């Protein structure tokens, strides 16, 4: 394999050029230099990932306060119960879609439980995820704006109910956010919507895609699956295993930056206003950093893994995503004796990562084999 190379200009860009940054070292350099590379890239308010400098510093502690170790420990039993229920509902010895049947239902229910949202929203959110994916793939700004407005309306109604209830509002994360302050003032409605959008609109889909990548990877790599099964009660080892599988096939494709002052990266001169795409998936497979990017080395690669980003804008919700993925994988492993590959995987269309379809068969009898059932693994298709 060859080096991914220095930043390359997108040939289809208009106006200020867009550069795709793919090398691990260059992606890290950009992500860690918030002075030269601004995160204020959207026309919509994005808290905290679209803020820079002092503004980012004001909101970041508030956001991080919802992802503390104590909060995650308290949430874990509820998430485990959801994961166990979803896994129990899946058939054994028949194909199961890791994203549609496992990842999405778990991610939506987990998010609703965490935020205190009603179970009745599950279908609404699943429908919205489907429409949002389609709008994202279309690259039609009118379409994506309409889908975003639908989601904002859902959030606005949830927060309105809590504001109207006053002291009778439920004691959940969403109520707590409506009562939060920054610099001694209450959050504005637009700020609350932005934070909740960040926590849900992207994270539900991302967790679902991650579940698909991890479970299918284990099915495709029986040796790794056996190793993970032996160490599944070691929390740290299991979390490093998940991170490494996601490094190898990273569904978090890219983030944007805009050049704030003339600079250079990877030997390429950049002007103020130039746009960048930080290609996390490519950086996480850079042979200059990882050698063979397909080699499964969770301990060795952990310090350089960029699944959750790096620098001042590193994902503040990493602890929640890690908890969700660990719990759902533990429940899958505890409920099965083996996970087998079946059929072909179908990749998501750019700009999404991960799988649109990644079927597996969940086994509870070690004597049952994929070959005996007449089902065999297939190569990826597009």
C-alpha positions as CSV (number, residue, x, y, z in Angstrom):
1,X,0.0,0.0,0.0
2,X,1.1,3.5,-0.7
3,X,1.0,6.7,1.3
4,X,-2.4,8.4,1.0
5,X,-0.5,11.5,-0.1
6,X,-0.7,15.2,0.7
7,X,-3.9,17.2,0.6
8,X,-5.6,17.0,-2.8
9,X,-7.9,19.6,-4.2
10,X,-11.4,18.5,-5.0
11,X,-11.7,18.9,-8.8
12,X,-15.5,19.7,-8.6
13,X,-15.2,22.5,-6.0
14,X,-16.2,26.0,-6.9
15,X,-15.3,29.2,-5.1
16,X,-12.5,28.8,-2.5
17,X,-10.9,25.3,-3.1
18,X,-11.8,22.3,-1.0
19,X,-8.8,20.1,0.0
20,X,-9.2,16.5,1.1
21,X,-6.7,15.8,3.9
22,X,-6.1,12.0,4.1
23,X,-2.7,11.4,5.8
24,X,-2.8,10.6,9.5
25,X,-0.1,13.1,10.4
26,X,-1.8,15.9,8.4
27,X,-5.3,15.2,9.8
28,X,-4.0,15.3,13.3
29,X,-2.1,18.5,12.6
30,X,-5.2,20.2,11.3
31,X,-7.5,18.9,14.0
32,X,-5.2,20.1,16.8
33,X,-4.6,23.6,15.3
34,X,-7.9,25.4,16.0
35,X,-6.3,28.8,15.4
36,X,-5.4,28.2,11.8
37,X,-8.3,25.9,10.9
38,X,-11.7,27.1,12.0
39,X,-14.7,24.7,12.7
40,X,-17.2,27.4,12.0
41,X,-18.1,25.9,8.6
42,X,-21.9,25.7,8.7
43,X,-24.6,28.3,8.1
44,X,-26.5,26.6,11.0
45,X,-25.6,26.9,14.7
46,X,-23.6,23.9,15.8
47,X,-22.8,23.6,19.5
48,X,-20.1,22.9,20.4
49,X,-18.4,21.4,17.3
50,X,-19.0,24.4,15.1
51,X,-17.6,26.9,17.5
52,X,-14.1,28.3,17.8
53,X,-11.9,29.8,20.5
54,X,-13.5,31.4,23.5
55,X,-17.0,30.6,22.3
56,X,-16.2,27.0,22.1
57,X,-14.6,27.1,25.5
58,X,-17.8,28.6,27.0
59,X,-20.0,25.8,25.8
60,X,-17.7,22.8,25.9
61,X,-17.8,22.3,29.7
62,X,-21.6,22.4,29.8
63,X,-21.8,19.7,27.0
64,X,-19.1,17.5,28.7
65,X,-21.0,17.7,32.0
66,X,-23.6,15.4,30.5
67,X,-21.1,12.6,29.7
68,X,-19.3,12.1,33.0
69,X,-18.3,8.7,34.3
70,X,-20.9,8.9,37.1
71,X,-23.7,9.6,34.6
72,X,-22.6,6.8,32.3
73,X,-22.5,4.4,35.2
74,X,-26.0,5.3,36.2
75,X,-27.2,4.9,32.6
76,X,-25.6,1.6,31.9
77,X,-28.3,-0.7,33.4
78,X,-31.0,1.0,31.3
79,X,-29.0,0.6,28.1
80,X,-28.2,-3.0,28.9
81,X,-31.8,-3.8,29.3
82,X,-32.6,-2.2,26.0
83,X,-29.8,-4.1,24.3
84,X,-30.9,-7.4,25.8
85,X,-34.5,-6.8,24.6
86,X,-33.4,-6.0,21.1
87,X,-31.1,-9.0,20.9
88,X,-33.8,-11.3,22.3
89,X,-36.1,-10.2,19.6
90,X,-33.8,-11.3,16.8
91,X,-34.1,-14.8,15.2
92,X,-31.4,-17.4,15.6
93,X,-30.1,-19.4,12.7
94,X,-31.6,-17.0,10.2
95,X,-30.1,-13.9,8.6
96,X,-30.3,-10.7,10.7
97,X,-29.4,-7.2,9.4
98,X,-26.9,-5.8,11.8
99,X,-27.8,-2.2,11.0
100,X,-31.6,-2.3,10.4
101,X,-32.5,-5.0,12.8
102,X,-30.0,-4.5,15.6
103,X,-28.2,-1.1,15.3
104,X,-31.0,1.2,14.5
105,X,-33.6,0.0,17.1
106,X,-31.0,-0.1,19.8
107,X,-29.6,3.3,19.0
108,X,-33.0,5.0,18.8
109,X,-34.3,3.4,22.1
110,X,-31.0,4.1,23.9
111,X,-31.1,7.8,22.9
112,X,-34.7,8.2,23.9
113,X,-34.0,6.6,27.2
114,X,-31.0,8.8,27.9
115,X,-32.8,12.0,27.0
116,X,-36.1,11.1,28.6
117,X,-38.0,11.0,25.3
118,X,-41.2,8.9,24.9
119,X,-41.1,5.4,23.4
120,X,-43.7,6.6,20.9
121,X,-41.0,8.6,19.1
122,X,-39.1,5.4,18.0
123,X,-41.0,5.1,14.6
124,X,-40.8,8.8,14.0
125,X,-37.0,8.8,14.5
126,X,-36.4,5.7,12.5
127,X,-38.4,7.3,9.6
128,X,-36.4,10.5,10.0
129,X,-33.1,8.6,9.9
130,X,-34.1,7.0,6.6
131,X,-35.1,10.3,5.1
132,X,-32.0,12.1,6.4
133,X,-29.7,9.5,4.9
134,X,-31.5,9.9,1.5
135,X,-31.3,13.7,1.7
136,X,-27.6,13.6,2.6
137,X,-26.8,11.3,-0.3
138,X,-28.7,13.6,-2.6
139,X,-26.5,16.6,-1.8
140,X,-29.6,18.7,-2.4
141,X,-29.5,21.6,0.1
142,X,-33.2,22.3,-0.1
143,X,-33.9,18.7,0.7
144,X,-31.5,18.5,3.6
145,X,-32.8,21.7,5.0
146,X,-36.4,20.4,5.0
147,X,-35.3,17.2,6.8
148,X,-33.4,19.2,9.3
149,X,-36.4,21.4,10.0
150,X,-38.5,18.4,10.7
151,X,-36.0,17.2,13.3
152,X,-35.8,20.7,14.8
153,X,-39.6,20.7,15.1
154,X,-39.5,17.4,17.1
155,X,-36.9,18.8,19.5
156,X,-38.7,22.2,19.9
157,X,-41.9,20.4,20.9
158,X,-40.1,18.3,23.4
159,X,-38.5,21.3,25.0
160,X,-41.7,23.3,24.9
161,X,-43.5,20.7,26.9
162,X,-40.9,20.8,29.6
163,X,-40.8,24.6,29.8
164,X,-44.6,24.7,30.0
165,X,-44.5,22.1,32.8
166,X,-42.2,24.2,35.0
167,X,-41.5,22.4,38.3
168,X,-43.6,19.5,37.1
169,X,-41.3,18.7,34.2
170,X,-39.7,15.3,34.2
171,X,-36.3,15.0,35.8
172,X,-34.5,13.9,32.7
173,X,-31.5,15.1,30.6
174,X,-33.7,17.2,28.2
175,X,-35.3,19.1,31.2
176,X,-31.9,19.6,32.7
177,X,-30.7,21.1,29.4
178,X,-33.6,23.5,29.3
179,X,-32.6,24.7,32.8
180,X,-28.9,25.0,32.1
181,X,-26.9,28.2,31.9
182,X,-23.8,29.5,30.2
183,X,-22.0,32.6,31.5
184,X,-24.8,32.9,34.1
185,X,-27.7,33.2,31.5
186,X,-30.2,30.5,30.4
187,X,-29.6,28.8,27.1
188,X,-31.6,30.2,24.2
189,X,-34.0,27.9,22.4
190,X,-31.8,27.8,19.3
191,X,-28.8,26.8,21.5
192,X,-30.8,24.0,23.1
193,X,-32.0,22.7,19.8
194,X,-28.5,22.8,18.4
195,X,-27.1,20.8,21.3
196,X,-29.9,18.2,21.1
197,X,-29.6,18.0,17.3
198,X,-25.9,17.3,17.7
199,X,-26.6,14.6,20.3
200,X,-29.2,12.8,18.3
201,X,-29.4,13.6,14.5
202,X,-25.9,12.3,13.9
203,X,-25.2,10.1,16.9
204,X,-28.2,7.8,16.4
205,X,-27.2,7.0,12.8
206,X,-23.5,6.8,13.7
207,X,-24.0,4.3,16.6
208,X,-26.3,2.2,14.3
209,X,-23.6,2.1,11.6
210,X,-20.9,1.2,14.2
211,X,-22.9,-1.7,15.4
212,X,-23.1,-3.0,11.8
213,X,-19.4,-2.6,11.3
214,X,-18.4,-4.3,14.6
215,X,-20.8,-7.3,14.5
216,X,-20.1,-8.0,10.8
217,X,-16.4,-7.7,11.4
218,X,-16.6,-10.4,14.1
219,X,-18.6,-12.6,11.8
220,X,-16.0,-12.2,9.0
221,X,-13.1,-12.8,11.4
222,X,-13.8,-15.9,13.5
223,X,-10.3,-15.8,15.1
224,X,-10.9,-12.2,16.4
225,X,-14.4,-13.2,17.4
226,X,-13.1,-16.0,19.6
227,X,-10.5,-13.7,21.1
228,X,-13.1,-11.1,21.9
229,X,-15.4,-13.7,23.4
230,X,-12.7,-14.9,25.7
231,X,-12.0,-11.3,26.9
232,X,-15.5,-9.9,26.8
233,X,-15.7,-9.5,30.6
234,X,-12.6,-7.3,30.5
235,X,-14.2,-3.9,29.9
236,X,-11.1,-2.1,28.8
237,X,-10.1,-4.9,26.4
238,X,-13.5,-5.0,24.8
239,X,-13.7,-1.2,24.3
240,X,-10.2,-1.3,22.7
241,X,-11.3,-4.1,20.5
242,X,-14.4,-2.1,19.3
243,X,-12.3,1.0,18.6
244,X,-9.8,-1.1,16.5
245,X,-12.6,-2.6,14.5
246,X,-13.9,0.8,13.8
247,X,-10.5,2.1,12.9
248,X,-10.2,-0.6,10.3
249,X,-13.6,0.3,8.8
250,X,-14.3,3.8,10.2
251,X,-18.0,4.9,9.6
252,X,-17.1,8.5,10.7
253,X,-16.0,9.6,7.3
254,X,-15.1,13.3,7.5
255,X,-15.3,16.6,9.2
256,X,-15.0,20.1,7.7
257,X,-12.7,22.9,8.5
258,X,-12.1,26.3,6.9
259,X,-8.6,28.0,6.8
260,X,-8.6,31.0,9.1
261,X,-5.2,32.3,8.2
262,X,-2.7,31.5,5.4
263,X,-0.8,28.4,6.3
264,X,0.4,25.1,4.9
265,X,-0.3,21.5,5.6
266,X,1.6,18.5,4.1
267,X,3.7,20.8,2.0
268,X,0.6,22.4,0.4
269,X,0.0,26.2,0.7
270,X,-3.4,27.1,1.9
271,X,-5.1,30.5,1.7
272,X,-7.7,32.1,4.1
273,X,-11.1,30.8,3.2
274,X,-9.9,27.5,1.7
275,X,-12.0,24.6,2.8
276,X,-10.8,21.3,4.1
277,X,-12.3,17.8,4.5
278,X,-10.6,15.9,7.3
279,X,-10.9,12.3,6.0
280,X,-10.9,10.3,9.2
281,X,-11.5,7.0,7.4
282,X,-8.5,7.4,5.2
283,X,-6.3,8.7,8.1
284,X,-7.3,5.6,10.2
285,X,-6.0,3.4,7.4
286,X,-2.8,5.3,6.7
287,X,0.0,2.7,6.3
288,X,2.6,5.3,7.2
289,X,1.1,5.2,10.7
290,X,-0.5,1.8,11.0
291,X,1.5,-0.4,8.6
292,X,-1.0,-2.9,7.2
293,X,-4.2,-1.0,7.9
294,X,-6.2,-4.3,7.9
295,X,-4.1,-5.8,10.7
296,X,-6.1,-6.2,13.9
297,X,-3.8,-4.7,16.7
298,X,-6.0,-3.0,19.3
299,X,-3.3,-2.4,21.9
300,X,-0.7,-1.2,19.5
301,X,-3.0,1.1,17.4
302,X,-5.1,2.6,20.3
303,X,-2.9,5.7,20.8
304,X,-3.3,6.7,17.2
305,X,-6.9,5.8,16.6
306,X,-8.9,8.7,15.3
307,X,-12.4,7.3,15.4
308,X,-13.5,10.0,17.8
309,X,-11.3,12.7,16.4
310,X,-8.5,14.5,18.2
311,X,-7.7,18.0,19.4
312,X,-10.0,20.6,21.1
313,X,-13.0,19.3,19.1
314,X,-12.6,15.7,20.0
315,X,-16.0,14.0,20.3
316,X,-17.4,15.1,23.7
317,X,-19.9,12.2,23.6
318,X,-17.3,9.5,23.3
319,X,-18.0,8.0,26.7
320,X,-21.7,7.5,25.7
321,X,-21.0,6.0,22.3
322,X,-18.4,3.7,23.8
323,X,-20.9,2.6,26.5
324,X,-23.6,2.0,24.0
325,X,-21.4,-0.1,21.7
326,X,-19.8,-2.1,24.5
327,X,-23.2,-2.9,26.1
328,X,-24.9,-4.0,22.8
329,X,-21.8,-6.1,21.9
330,X,-21.7,-7.8,25.3
331,X,-25.4,-8.7,25.0
332,X,-24.9,-10.1,21.5
333,X,-21.9,-12.2,22.7
334,X,-23.7,-13.4,25.8
335,X,-26.7,-14.5,23.8
336,X,-24.8,-16.4,21.2
337,X,-22.2,-19.1,20.8
338,X,-21.1,-17.8,17.4
339,X,-21.9,-15.1,14.8
340,X,-21.6,-16.2,11.2
341,X,-21.3,-14.2,8.0
342,X,-24.0,-14.6,5.4
343,X,-24.4,-13.1,2.0
344,X,-22.8,-10.0,0.7
345,X,-22.4,-6.6,2.4
346,X,-23.5,-3.5,0.7
347,X,-21.6,-0.3,1.5
348,X,-23.5,3.0,2.3
349,X,-23.2,5.5,-0.5
350,X,-20.9,8.5,0.1
351,X,-20.9,10.7,2.1
352,X,-22.0,8.1,4.6
353,X,-19.7,5.3,5.8
354,X,-20.3,1.8,7.0
355,X,-22.9,-0.6,5.6
356,X,-26.3,-0.2,4.1
357,X,-26.7,-4.0,4.5
358,X,-24.5,-6.3,6.5
359,X,-26.3,-9.6,7.4
360,X,-25.1,-12.2,9.9
361,X,-26.5,-15.3,11.5
362,X,-26.7,-15.5,15.2
363,X,-25.9,-19.0,16.5
364,X,-26.7,-20.6,19.9
365,X,-25.6,-24.1,19.1
366,X,-21.9,-24.5,18.5
367,X,-22.5,-27.6,16.4
368,X,-24.4,-25.6,13.7
369,X,-22.2,-24.4,10.9
370,X,-22.7,-21.9,8.2
371,X,-21.6,-24.5,5.6
372,X,-24.2,-27.0,6.9
373,X,-27.0,-24.5,6.5
374,X,-26.1,-23.8,2.9
375,X,-25.2,-20.2,3.7
376,X,-21.8,-18.8,2.8
377,X,-20.0,-15.5,3.2
378,X,-19.8,-13.2,0.2
379,X,-17.6,-10.3,-1.0
380,X,-18.7,-6.7,-0.5
381,X,-20.8,-5.2,-3.3
382,X,-21.7,-1.7,-4.2
